[in-house]
Amino acid sequence: MFYQWHGPEIDNRVRHLEGQVLALSELPSSQFVTLKLTHLDKYKVPFYQKVIISVPLTTEVDVPLGARVTATTRVRVKKWRLNFSVRDARIYGFLHGPHLVASKPVALKITQAPTPIAQRYRRWLDTHLRDFQLYGVYKALLSADRSAISDQDRQLFRDTGTIHLLAISGLHIALLYGFCFYGIKLMFWVLSACFYRGLRQALHINTVIAVLALCACALFVLLCELPISAQRAWLMLALFVALYFSRLRYQLGHSLLLAFTLVLLINPFALLDVGMWFSFFAVAVIFIALRMSTGRHWLMRYLWVQVGLCIGLAPLSLFVFGGFSSSAAIFNLLFVPLVSFVLLPLLILTALSGFAPWLMASLGAFDSLAVQGIGYLRPWSEVFWLQSAHLPVLFVLSGYIAVFVMILVRSWWPGIYTLVLIGGFTLMERAWAPRWQMDVLDVGHGLSIVVSRGRQALVYDLGASYFGRYSIVDNTLLPFIQSENLSPELTLISHRDNDHAGGLGHWRAAGFGQTLAQFHPKGRLSCAQQTIHWHGLELRPLWPKRPGSNDNANSCVLLISDGQFKVLLSGDISVKEERQLVALGTLPTVDVLVSPHHGSRTSSSRAFISALDPAEVIHSSSARTNWQMPHPEVTARYRQVGARQWQTKTQGGIRVEFYQDKLVIKAAKEQKNYWFITD
């Protein structure tokens, strides 16, 4: 009902669509308009479903937020890229509703429409808060909109383990509930003192106040456009309030399990939301820490809670982010009270007062002091974050189950058994690990390959960069390297085209510029024709032997061999270069071939294929381009020699594992296969 598309088939045909503008993304020569779809041809999107569609427009078109857009354009389903080790973007796409993509409209009409109250609320916040230096943080705390937070501030919050403070969660909902509860109670007290003294003794008056406060919190969640964390926090608050006023005997652990059950009854797919696991585990850790510190001073109990959260959430952080903040307990000791008892109350009171000048002045003073403090912390932020490989989900679940059982039976044996099992599993996994592996990343139209042996890595091509902002390096390659805990030692750029070398500037900015020196001495983009022996692998460039007429012709063709298996990475060479390579007689029979020019019909000639006789062929291509590579004629030629073919556009990232006497190929979408996702 909520997550899947139920309208007409989306097949890249011209459609008539209507929608309301939710967001704008401006680029140097164009802009992308994000719409909440209301109609597609004659199909009306149900009111309870949020369908997002992105429409490209020229910068000359003025599109105000909240406007209604009517367009005639081609519509297709958004394809989410998927690679091993990194977080599955399809899960994000699924949880946030169907995502569609449109081409440039052939007909366009923009009309004013009533602005939704949530957007008016955010505009109201923008009007009064945009002059503050930490405007993005304040907006996130009051509306759950993090889009205005700078990348530097976001990174600092992550490294210090305090990024949870930016989400509309239990802390915010509880504080708002407290303000509303006592504010309404004060109002009733004034009414009873002035008009009706019996109101103070009226039956169930506190229950009425509690319900009104819950309604006020629900209104706030609606103004924030129902973020999942806020929905969950409000539901848990409502449950606790109901249990309190029911006067039933209950334990905190039971109430937490009951809230968890209600969340899953309402939406079983909440299990896919990482935020849910963080919030429920955090509350569970708080309950356990409070129980273990019963009878101690309140400061000691607060310290127990923060240390418990730091340790208890570390495995989950390692699983999700591939690292954790070593200083989370210290910074939460400082920042949680600061946000809870200073910043949030100040923001809430300022907003409720209609941004009264004297409260705005107080917020300005806080803003100046906070910016100075952040300035002192920022140079040290990377020190606080401990990067590691992503922890396997089996280890995380086993660890949490063991702790739960230890608490129940009050014995160390479940933990010891779990450590023995995890240790045995780790030893077996290392014993059965491949000697080396190659990952052809799913980067859309382009190429980026990571060859790894142990923790050392060779990177062949860096993918594209779009508009100088979005790059494959930042959004795919670096997260993959961090997830696999790899250390790049060599980088080879096949040629200058954007889809292969577009991320070069981002790669250098990430600190890996020195890895280019071996293949590209003195900054040259054409690769040096020298054989390199690297951790037991022979890396031998076969081309270019002479300068070509264009960048594709100058592609660096690299042969990788371990003495048992051979892999050929061919860049974007065409039939002409293939013919010259065949004539040179340097092409050996290979086990794995990454097809030239993404499987274009201008490459993969019969003579080239016959000389290589590959057993496995990998095509790195995109489903979103008009070229539709690999070309059917090319795939037919590879079938004729019996080669098995793999495509990143349909199968996601392709991993080749090389063992002593065999190689194994895996596709990310086949390894991560969900029945509820059709892709």
Secondary structure, 3 states (H helix, E strand, C coil): CCCCCCCCCCCCCEEEEEEEEEEEEECCCEEEEEEEEEEECCEECCCCCCCEEEEEEECCCCCCCCCEEEEEEEEEECCCCCCCCCCCHHHHHHHCCCEEEECCCCEEEEECCCCCHHHHHHHHHHHHHCCCCCHHHHHHHHHCCCCCCCHHHHHHHHHCCCHHHHCCCHHHHHHHHHHHHHHHHHHHHHHHHHCCHHHHHCCCHHHHHHHHHHHHHHHHHHHCCCCHHHHHHHHHHHHHHHHHHHCCCCCHHHHHHHHHHHHHHHCHHHHHCHHHHHHHHHHHHHHHHHHHCCCCCHHHHHHHHHHHHHHHCHHHHHHHHCEEECCHHHHHHHHHHHHHHHHHHHHHHHHHCCCCHHHHHHHHHHHHHHHHHHHHHHHHHHHHEEECCCCCHHHHHHHHHHHHHHHHHCCCHHHHHHHHHHHHHHHHHHHCCCCEEEEECCCCCCCCEEEEECCEEEEECCECEECCCEEHHHHHHHHHHHHHCCEEEEEECCCCCHHHHCCHHHHHHHHHHHHHCCCCHHHCCCCCCCCEEECCEEEEEEECCCCCCCCHHHCCEEEEECCCCEEEECCCCCHHHHHHHHHHCCCCCCCEEECHHHHCCCCCCHHHHHHHCCCEEEECCCCCCCCCCCCHHHHHHHHHCCCEEEEHHHHCCEEEEECCCCEEEEEHHHHCCCCCCCC
